[in-house]
Amino acid sequence: MSKQRFASVWDAIEDTPEEAENMKLRSVLMTALKNHIVQTDMSQAQAAKLLGVTQPRVSDLMRGKIDLFGLEALVKMASSAGLVIEMQVHKAA
């Protein structure tokens, strides 16, 4: 049995480095959105209205159903919530 180490869980479970990076970005955005909803004490219905989605969609977000969200949708939702997204790109080590 190999004791291979990974920088993130996504690196371990995704088939390609590109897929892992996509999942990392989606995970960060989903976490930020969930934290914003919780910290502002919004109901799912209020969050849905703010984000321009349905309440069941907010429920999926809150339950971490990452496979149901693409990057573009998450960026749009974060922007609608008034969140600022900053990106940094580095050369791989």
C-alpha positions in Angstrom: 0.0 0.0 0.0 1.4 3.4 -1.1 1.6 6.2 1.4 1.3 8.9 -1.2 0.7 12.4 0.2 -1.4 15.1 -1.5 -1.7 18.9 -1.0 -5.5 18.7 -0.8 -8.2 16.1 -0.8 -9.2 17.2 -4.3 -5.7 16.3 -5.5 -6.2 12.8 -4.1 -9.7 12.1 -5.5 -9.8 13.9 -8.8 -8.5 12.2 -12.0 -6.5 15.2 -13.3 -4.8 18.3 -11.8 -7.2 20.5 -13.8 -10.2 18.8 -12.2 -8.7 19.1 -8.8 -8.1 22.9 -9.3 -11.6 23.4 -10.4 -12.9 21.6 -7.3 -10.7 23.6 -5.0 -12.0 26.9 -6.5 -15.6 25.7 -6.3 -15.1 24.6 -2.7 -13.7 28.0 -1.6 -16.6 29.8 -3.2 -19.2 27.5 -1.7 -17.7 27.9 1.7 -17.6 31.7 1.4 -21.2 31.8 0.3 -22.3 29.5 3.1 -20.4 31.5 5.7 -21.9 34.8 4.4 -25.4 33.4 4.6 -24.8 32.1 8.2 -23.0 35.2 9.4 -25.8 37.5 8.1 -28.4 35.3 9.7 -30.4 35.0 6.4 -33.1 32.4 5.9 -32.7 30.2 2.8 -35.6 32.1 1.2 -33.9 35.5 1.8 -30.6 34.1 0.5 -32.3 32.7 -2.6 -33.7 36.1 -3.4 -30.4 37.8 -2.9 -28.5 35.3 -5.0 -31.1 35.1 -7.7 -31.7 31.4 -7.3 -34.3 29.1 -5.8 -34.5 28.1 -2.2 -33.8 24.5 -3.0 -30.6 25.7 -4.8 -29.6 27.5 -1.6 -30.3 24.3 0.4 -28.0 22.4 -2.0 -25.3 25.0 -1.4 -25.7 24.9 2.4 -25.5 21.1 2.3 -22.3 21.2 0.3 -23.5 19.5 -2.8 -20.5 20.7 -4.8 -21.3 18.5 -7.8 -24.4 20.6 -8.5 -22.5 23.9 -8.9 -20.2 25.1 -11.6 -17.6 27.9 -11.2 -19.6 30.4 -13.3 -22.7 29.9 -11.2 -20.8 30.3 -7.9 -19.0 33.4 -9.1 -22.4 34.9 -10.1 -23.9 34.1 -6.7 -20.9 35.5 -4.8 -21.1 38.7 -6.8 -24.9 38.9 -6.2 -24.1 38.5 -2.5 -21.7 41.5 -2.6 -18.7 39.4 -2.1 -15.4 40.3 -3.8 -13.4 37.4 -5.4 -9.7 37.8 -5.6 -7.5 35.2 -7.5 -3.8 34.5 -7.3 -2.0 32.4 -9.8 1.4 30.9 -8.9 3.8 28.7 -10.7 3.6 25.1 -9.4 6.4 24.2 -7.0 
